[in-house]
Amino acid sequence: MTRIKRGYIARRRRTKIRLFASSFRGAHSRLTRTITQQRIRALVSAHRDRGRKKRDFRRLWITRINAGIRGKGVSHRYNIFIKNLYEKQLLLNRKILAQIAISNRSCLYTISNEIIK
């Protein structure tokens, strides 16, 4: 029987995996089995944290809006403010409201006064 040497396909596959893990430290960037495990773990973390990032930003925006509203001049709570926004059909999303609360407080006060009227 003739001898069959392994071709370049397996080596090419391992090289591709190694390129993904080139920034890892120690055995996590050198050993193929460890690289595969770390790659799976990294991709799972990336997938999970994409959802978490959206959640964290929404929490940050809500906190900023609430802090801006409870400042001087406006005596609303966040949930009442958002409810009144929707009732008056002033459809501003939380990201924009948070930017307004930081950069231009007086604009936020005028929005809240529009809601109260």
VMD Tcl script that builds the backbone (N, CA, C; Angstrom):
set m [mol new atoms 351]
animate dup $m
set s [atomselect $m all]
$s set {name element resname resid chain x y z} {
  {N N MET 1 A 0.828 -1.180 0.000}
  {CA C MET 1 A 0.000 0.000 0.000}
  {C C MET 1 A 0.873 1.244 0.000}
  {N N THR 2 A 0.477 2.206 -0.750}
  {CA C THR 2 A 1.286 3.415 -0.819}
  {C C THR 2 A 1.047 4.301 0.391}
  {N N ARG 3 A 2.068 5.042 0.700}
  {CA C ARG 3 A 2.002 5.917 1.860}
  {C C ARG 3 A 1.338 7.237 1.460}
  {N N ILE 4 A 0.393 7.689 2.297}
  {CA C ILE 4 A -0.296 8.951 2.031}
  {C C ILE 4 A 0.152 9.965 3.077}
  {N N LYS 5 A 0.773 11.008 2.610}
  {CA C LYS 5 A 1.160 12.097 3.515}
  {C C LYS 5 A -0.009 13.056 3.656}
  {N N ARG 6 A -0.139 13.615 4.814}
  {CA C ARG 6 A -1.205 14.592 5.018}
  {C C ARG 6 A -0.921 15.811 4.155}
  {N N GLY 7 A -1.957 16.329 3.542}
  {CA C GLY 7 A -1.805 17.469 2.651}
  {C C GLY 7 A -1.766 18.780 3.412}
  {N N TYR 8 A -1.969 19.829 2.680}
  {CA C TYR 8 A -1.848 21.170 3.244}
  {C C TYR 8 A -3.164 21.680 3.808}
  {N N ILE 9 A -4.259 20.931 3.619}
  {CA C ILE 9 A -5.582 21.447 3.993}
  {C C ILE 9 A -5.707 21.607 5.507}
  {N N ALA 10 A -5.260 20.583 6.251}
  {CA C ALA 10 A -5.347 20.672 7.712}
  {C C ALA 10 A -4.456 21.788 8.240}
  {N N ARG 11 A -3.269 21.940 7.642}
  {CA C ARG 11 A -2.365 22.997 8.064}
  {C C ARG 11 A -2.968 24.375 7.768}
  {N N ARG 12 A -3.626 24.479 6.619}
  {CA C ARG 12 A -4.252 25.751 6.250}
  {C C ARG 12 A -5.394 26.096 7.220}
  {N N ARG 13 A -6.161 25.089 7.627}
  {CA C ARG 13 A -7.250 25.305 8.577}
  {C C ARG 13 A -6.711 25.768 9.924}
  {N N ARG 14 A -5.637 25.110 10.391}
  {CA C ARG 14 A -5.046 25.504 11.680}
  {C C ARG 14 A -4.450 26.903 11.617}
  {N N THR 15 A -3.847 27.246 10.489}
  {CA C THR 15 A -3.272 28.587 10.334}
  {C C THR 15 A -4.355 29.648 10.410}
  {N N LYS 16 A -5.517 29.361 9.796}
  {CA C LYS 16 A -6.631 30.295 9.833}
  {C C LYS 16 A -7.124 30.503 11.266}
  {N N ILE 17 A -7.182 29.402 12.026}
  {CA C ILE 17 A -7.586 29.500 13.432}
  {C C ILE 17 A -6.553 30.280 14.229}
  {N N ARG 18 A -5.271 30.058 13.930}
  {CA C ARG 18 A -4.201 30.762 14.641}
  {C C ARG 18 A -4.235 32.267 14.381}
  {N N LEU 19 A -4.620 32.661 13.189}
  {CA C LEU 19 A -4.714 34.088 12.884}
  {C C LEU 19 A -5.782 34.754 13.739}
  {N N PHE 20 A -6.872 34.041 14.030}
  {CA C PHE 20 A -7.919 34.573 14.903}
  {C C PHE 20 A -7.386 34.800 16.307}
  {N N ALA 21 A -6.539 33.867 16.767}
  {CA C ALA 21 A -6.083 33.889 18.155}
  {C C ALA 21 A -4.703 34.506 18.309}
  {N N SER 22 A -4.254 35.255 17.334}
  {CA C SER 22 A -2.891 35.780 17.397}
  {C C SER 22 A -2.697 36.781 18.529}
  {N N SER 23 A -3.772 37.404 18.988}
  {CA C SER 23 A -3.639 38.391 20.055}
  {C C SER 23 A -3.777 37.775 21.447}
  {N N PHE 24 A -4.096 36.490 21.523}
  {CA C PHE 24 A -4.219 35.827 22.812}
  {C C PHE 24 A -2.840 35.583 23.401}
  {N N ARG 25 A -2.802 35.295 24.707}
  {CA C ARG 25 A -1.510 35.147 25.376}
  {C C ARG 25 A -1.215 33.690 25.693}
  {N N GLY 26 A 0.056 33.343 25.639}
  {CA C GLY 26 A 0.522 32.025 26.063}
  {C C GLY 26 A 0.033 30.908 25.156}
  {N N ALA 27 A -0.372 29.798 25.783}
  {CA C ALA 27 A -0.823 28.628 25.030}
  {C C ALA 27 A -2.097 28.908 24.256}
  {N N HIS 28 A -2.829 29.923 24.658}
  {CA C HIS 28 A -4.083 30.260 23.979}
  {C C HIS 28 A -3.847 30.756 22.554}
  {N N SER 29 A -2.598 31.106 22.241}
  {CA C SER 29 A -2.300 31.541 20.877}
  {C C SER 29 A -1.389 30.552 20.149}
  {N N ARG 30 A -0.990 29.442 20.808}
  {CA C ARG 30 A -0.041 28.525 20.190}
  {C C ARG 30 A -0.584 27.125 19.962}
  {N N LEU 31 A -1.351 26.605 20.911}
  {CA C LEU 31 A -1.813 25.227 20.818}
  {C C LEU 31 A -3.180 25.166 20.155}
  {N N THR 32 A -3.303 24.282 19.174}
  {CA C THR 32 A -4.497 24.258 18.333}
  {C C THR 32 A -5.762 23.956 19.131}
  {N N ARG 33 A -5.697 22.990 20.012}
  {CA C ARG 33 A -6.891 22.617 20.769}
  {C C ARG 33 A -7.317 23.751 21.707}
  {N N THR 34 A -6.331 24.359 22.345}
  {CA C THR 34 A -6.621 25.471 23.246}
  {C C THR 34 A -7.140 26.681 22.474}
  {N N ILE 35 A -6.568 26.905 21.296}
  {CA C ILE 35 A -7.033 28.015 20.455}
  {C C ILE 35 A -8.502 27.823 20.103}
  {N N THR 36 A -8.869 26.587 19.760}
  {CA C THR 36 A -10.256 26.310 19.382}
  {C C THR 36 A -11.200 26.590 20.542}
  {N N GLN 37 A -10.820 26.166 21.740}
  {CA C GLN 37 A -11.656 26.408 22.914}
  {C C GLN 37 A -11.793 27.900 23.199}
  {N N GLN 38 A -10.681 28.614 23.122}
  {CA C GLN 38 A -10.708 30.041 23.406}
  {C C GLN 38 A -11.490 30.810 22.341}
  {N N ARG 39 A -11.410 30.331 21.105}
  {CA C ARG 39 A -12.151 30.966 20.018}
  {C C ARG 39 A -13.652 30.842 20.257}
  {N N ILE 40 A -14.100 29.652 20.640}
  {CA C ILE 40 A -15.514 29.443 20.941}
  {C C ILE 40 A -15.942 30.351 22.082}
  {N N ARG 41 A -15.105 30.418 23.101}
  {CA C ARG 41 A -15.430 31.240 24.258}
  {C C ARG 41 A -15.491 32.722 23.906}
  {N N ALA 42 A -14.558 33.164 23.065}
  {CA C ALA 42 A -14.536 34.572 22.653}
  {C C ALA 42 A -15.770 34.924 21.835}
  {N N LEU 43 A -16.168 34.029 20.943}
  {CA C LEU 43 A -17.339 34.307 20.110}
  {C C LEU 43 A -18.627 34.301 20.935}
  {N N VAL 44 A -18.696 33.429 21.929}
  {CA C VAL 44 A -19.865 33.406 22.816}
  {C C VAL 44 A -19.948 34.708 23.609}
  {N N SER 45 A -18.804 35.158 24.117}
  {CA C SER 45 A -18.782 36.409 24.885}
  {C C SER 45 A -19.170 37.594 24.009}
  {N N ALA 46 A -18.682 37.608 22.769}
  {CA C ALA 46 A -18.998 38.710 21.865}
  {C C ALA 46 A -20.487 38.743 21.560}
  {N N HIS 47 A -21.074 37.578 21.356}
  {CA C HIS 47 A -22.503 37.504 21.051}
  {C C HIS 47 A -23.337 37.966 22.243}
  {N N ARG 48 A -22.949 37.513 23.439}
  {CA C ARG 48 A -23.688 37.889 24.645}
  {C C ARG 48 A -23.570 39.390 24.915}
  {N N ASP 49 A -22.379 39.940 24.732}
  {CA C ASP 49 A -22.147 41.328 25.106}
  {C C ASP 49 A -22.703 42.320 24.100}
  {N N ARG 50 A -23.027 41.871 22.891}
  {CA C ARG 50 A -23.699 42.769 21.965}
  {C C ARG 50 A -25.081 43.129 22.488}
  {N N GLY 51 A -25.780 42.148 23.043}
  {CA C GLY 51 A -27.077 42.434 23.652}
  {C C GLY 51 A -26.944 43.236 24.928}
  {N N ARG 52 A -25.917 42.921 25.712}
  {CA C ARG 52 A -25.704 43.626 26.972}
  {C C ARG 52 A -25.355 45.097 26.744}
  {N N LYS 53 A -24.637 45.373 25.653}
  {CA C LYS 53 A -24.257 46.749 25.341}
  {C C LYS 53 A -25.492 47.610 25.098}
  {N N LYS 54 A -26.447 47.070 24.364}
  {CA C LYS 54 A -27.694 47.799 24.104}
  {C C LYS 54 A -28.423 48.088 25.408}
  {N N ARG 55 A -28.442 47.065 26.282}
  {CA C ARG 55 A -29.112 47.203 27.570}
  {C C ARG 55 A -28.436 48.270 28.429}
  {N N ASP 56 A -27.093 48.255 28.447}
  {CA C ASP 56 A -26.351 49.204 29.271}
  {C C ASP 56 A -26.535 50.643 28.799}
  {N N PHE 57 A -26.536 50.832 27.473}
  {CA C PHE 57 A -26.740 52.180 26.970}
  {C C PHE 57 A -28.131 52.690 27.285}
  {N N ARG 58 A -29.129 51.824 27.182}
  {CA C ARG 58 A -30.491 52.251 27.522}
  {C C ARG 58 A -30.581 52.663 28.988}
  {N N ARG 59 A -29.940 51.895 29.878}
  {CA C ARG 59 A -29.914 52.260 31.300}
  {C C ARG 59 A -29.239 53.601 31.521}
  {N N LEU 60 A -28.136 53.838 30.795}
  {CA C LEU 60 A -27.414 55.101 30.920}
  {C C LEU 60 A -28.278 56.274 30.471}
  {N N TRP 61 A -28.972 56.108 29.343}
  {CA C TRP 61 A -29.832 57.175 28.835}
  {C C TRP 61 A -30.955 57.480 29.816}
  {N N ILE 62 A -31.557 56.431 30.378}
  {CA C ILE 62 A -32.644 56.627 31.337}
  {C C ILE 62 A -32.147 57.366 32.569}
  {N N THR 63 A -30.958 57.010 33.041}
  {CA C THR 63 A -30.383 57.674 34.212}
  {C C THR 63 A -30.128 59.151 33.935}
  {N N ARG 64 A -29.603 59.453 32.756}
  {CA C ARG 64 A -29.322 60.846 32.414}
  {C C ARG 64 A -30.601 61.669 32.272}
  {N N ILE 65 A -31.605 61.073 31.658}
  {CA C ILE 65 A -32.886 61.785 31.517}
  {C C ILE 65 A -33.491 62.055 32.888}
  {N N ASN 66 A -33.465 61.052 33.741}
  {CA C ASN 66 A -34.038 61.192 35.078}
  {C C ASN 66 A -33.305 62.256 35.879}
  {N N ALA 67 A -31.966 62.286 35.756}
  {CA C ALA 67 A -31.192 63.303 36.471}
  {C C ALA 67 A -31.499 64.697 35.938}
  {N N GLY 68 A -31.674 64.804 34.624}
  {CA C GLY 68 A -31.991 66.099 34.045}
  {C C GLY 68 A -33.372 66.582 34.421}
  {N N ILE 69 A -34.309 65.663 34.501}
  {CA C ILE 69 A -35.683 66.024 34.831}
  {C C ILE 69 A -35.810 66.446 36.285}
  {N N ARG 70 A -35.143 65.731 37.154}
  {CA C ARG 70 A -35.279 66.025 38.586}
  {C C ARG 70 A -34.489 67.240 39.030}
  {N N GLY 71 A -33.764 67.845 38.107}
  {CA C GLY 71 A -33.046 69.068 38.438}
  {C C GLY 71 A -34.012 70.205 38.678}
  {N N LYS 72 A -33.448 71.379 38.846}
  {CA C LYS 72 A -34.298 72.535 39.149}
  {C C LYS 72 A -35.215 72.854 37.972}
  {N N GLY 73 A -36.399 73.269 38.290}
  {CA C GLY 73 A -37.339 73.690 37.264}
  {C C GLY 73 A -38.356 72.638 36.867}
  {N N VAL 74 A -38.003 71.370 36.965}
  {CA C VAL 74 A -38.916 70.306 36.558}
  {C C VAL 74 A -39.089 69.365 37.733}
  {N N SER 75 A -40.323 69.041 38.043}
  {CA C SER 75 A -40.559 68.186 39.208}
  {C C SER 75 A -41.211 66.868 38.809}
  {N N HIS 76 A -40.844 66.353 37.647}
  {CA C HIS 76 A -41.381 65.080 37.202}
  {C C HIS 76 A -40.479 63.939 37.633}
  {N N ARG 77 A -41.067 62.747 37.576}
  {CA C ARG 77 A -40.259 61.545 37.631}
  {C C ARG 77 A -40.125 61.040 36.204}
  {N N TYR 78 A -39.196 60.137 35.985}
  {CA C TYR 78 A -38.904 59.661 34.630}
  {C C TYR 78 A -40.120 59.003 33.989}
  {N N ASN 79 A -40.771 58.105 34.740}
  {CA C ASN 79 A -41.864 57.348 34.120}
  {C C ASN 79 A -43.044 58.251 33.752}
  {N N ILE 80 A -43.320 59.253 34.574}
  {CA C ILE 80 A -44.399 60.190 34.263}
  {C C ILE 80 A -44.028 61.045 33.049}
  {N N PHE 81 A -42.769 61.433 32.989}
  {CA C PHE 81 A -42.282 62.238 31.866}
  {C C PHE 81 A -42.438 61.482 30.542}
  {N N ILE 82 A -42.041 60.214 30.504}
  {CA C ILE 82 A -42.135 59.411 29.281}
  {C C ILE 82 A -43.602 59.159 28.917}
  {N N LYS 83 A -44.413 58.899 29.926}
  {CA C LYS 83 A -45.842 58.667 29.678}
  {C C LYS 83 A -46.482 59.895 29.055}
  {N N ASN 84 A -46.180 61.064 29.604}
  {CA C ASN 84 A -46.731 62.306 29.055}
  {C C ASN 84 A -46.190 62.608 27.664}
  {N N LEU 85 A -44.934 62.225 27.415}
  {CA C LEU 85 A -44.374 62.398 26.071}
  {C C LEU 85 A -45.185 61.628 25.040}
  {N N TYR 86 A -45.504 60.384 25.372}
  {CA C TYR 86 A -46.263 59.559 24.442}
  {C C TYR 86 A -47.704 60.045 24.296}
  {N N GLU 87 A -48.285 60.554 25.367}
  {CA C GLU 87 A -49.651 61.075 25.284}
  {C C GLU 87 A -49.728 62.318 24.395}
  {N N LYS 88 A -48.703 63.161 24.482}
  {CA C LYS 88 A -48.672 64.368 23.650}
  {C C LYS 88 A -48.107 64.093 22.260}
  {N N GLN 89 A -47.712 62.864 22.007}
  {CA C GLN 89 A -47.155 62.414 20.732}
  {C C GLN 89 A -45.895 63.182 20.341}
  {N N LEU 90 A -45.086 63.520 21.324}
  {CA C LEU 90 A -43.750 64.058 21.081}
  {C C LEU 90 A -42.787 62.876 21.094}
  {N N LEU 91 A -42.622 62.257 19.961}
  {CA C LEU 91 A -41.877 61.005 19.906}
  {C C LEU 91 A -40.379 61.276 19.768}
  {N N LEU 92 A -39.737 61.457 20.900}
  {CA C LEU 92 A -38.286 61.589 20.964}
  {C C LEU 92 A -37.747 60.339 21.654}
  {N N ASN 93 A -36.746 59.734 21.053}
  {CA C ASN 93 A -36.223 58.532 21.700}
  {C C ASN 93 A -35.308 58.895 22.872}
  {N N ARG 94 A -34.968 57.901 23.656}
  {CA C ARG 94 A -34.233 58.130 24.893}
  {C C ARG 94 A -32.815 58.626 24.636}
  {N N LYS 95 A -32.225 58.190 23.535}
  {CA C LYS 95 A -30.866 58.630 23.206}
  {C C LYS 95 A -30.834 60.141 22.976}
  {N N ILE 96 A -31.774 60.640 22.203}
  {CA C ILE 96 A -31.835 62.075 21.919}
  {C C ILE 96 A -32.155 62.862 23.184}
  {N N LEU 97 A -33.100 62.355 23.976}
  {CA C LEU 97 A -33.447 63.037 25.225}
  {C C LEU 97 A -32.257 63.102 26.178}
  {N N ALA 98 A -31.453 62.041 26.218}
  {CA C ALA 98 A -30.268 62.036 27.080}
  {C C ALA 98 A -29.247 63.059 26.606}
  {N N GLN 99 A -29.077 63.185 25.292}
  {CA C GLN 99 A -28.152 64.193 24.771}
  {C C GLN 99 A -28.640 65.599 25.079}
  {N N ILE 100 A -29.948 65.796 24.974}
  {CA C ILE 100 A -30.519 67.106 25.310}
  {C C ILE 100 A -30.327 67.393 26.795}
  {N N ALA 101 A -30.517 66.370 27.634}
  {CA C ALA 101 A -30.379 66.563 29.082}
  {C C ALA 101 A -28.956 66.966 29.455}
  {N N ILE 102 A -27.971 66.465 28.725}
  {CA C ILE 102 A -26.579 66.801 29.029}
  {C C ILE 102 A -26.191 68.153 28.448}
  {N N SER 103 A -26.474 68.342 27.161}
  {CA C SER 103 A -25.934 69.511 26.483}
  {C C SER 103 A -26.793 70.764 26.651}
  {N N ASN 104 A -28.117 70.600 26.687}
  {CA C ASN 104 A -28.989 71.772 26.652}
  {C C ASN 104 A -30.147 71.575 27.630}
  {N N ARG 105 A -29.892 71.906 28.881}
  {CA C ARG 105 A -30.912 71.715 29.919}
  {C C ARG 105 A -32.152 72.555 29.683}
  {N N SER 106 A -31.964 73.768 29.187}
  {CA C SER 106 A -33.112 74.656 28.998}
  {C C SER 106 A -34.073 74.086 27.955}
  {N N CYS 107 A -33.534 73.404 26.956}
  {CA C CYS 107 A -34.383 72.763 25.954}
  {C C CYS 107 A -35.210 71.647 26.592}
  {N N LEU 108 A -34.596 70.916 27.511}
  {CA C LEU 108 A -35.323 69.860 28.224}
  {C C LEU 108 A -36.444 70.469 29.069}
  {N N TYR 109 A -36.178 71.619 29.680}
  {CA C TYR 109 A -37.208 72.291 30.473}
  {C C TYR 109 A -38.373 72.727 29.594}
  {N N THR 110 A -38.080 73.243 28.399}
  {CA C THR 110 A -39.168 73.659 27.508}
  {C C THR 110 A -39.987 72.460 27.041}
  {N N ILE 111 A -39.315 71.330 26.798}
  {CA C ILE 111 A -40.047 70.109 26.421}
  {C C ILE 111 A -40.970 69.688 27.554}
  {N N SER 112 A -40.462 69.712 28.775}
  {CA C SER 112 A -41.286 69.291 29.915}
  {C C SER 112 A -42.438 70.265 30.160}
  {N N ASN 113 A -42.196 71.543 29.921}
  {CA C ASN 113 A -43.281 72.517 30.075}
  {C C ASN 113 A -44.355 72.332 29.019}
  {N N GLU 114 A -43.964 71.938 27.810}
  {CA C GLU 114 A -44.937 71.623 26.763}
  {C C GLU 114 A -45.813 70.454 27.176}
  {N N ILE 115 A -45.208 69.503 27.842}
  {CA C ILE 115 A -45.948 68.315 28.279}
  {C C ILE 115 A -46.947 68.681 29.357}
  {N N ILE 116 A -46.543 69.547 30.275}
  {CA C ILE 116 A -47.409 69.896 31.409}
  {C C ILE 116 A -48.643 70.651 30.950}
  {N N LYS 117 A -48.502 71.487 29.923}
  {CA C LYS 117 A -49.636 72.312 29.464}
  {C C LYS 117 A -50.769 71.454 28.903}
}
mol reanalyze $m
mol bondsrecalc $m
mol representation Tube
mol addrep $m
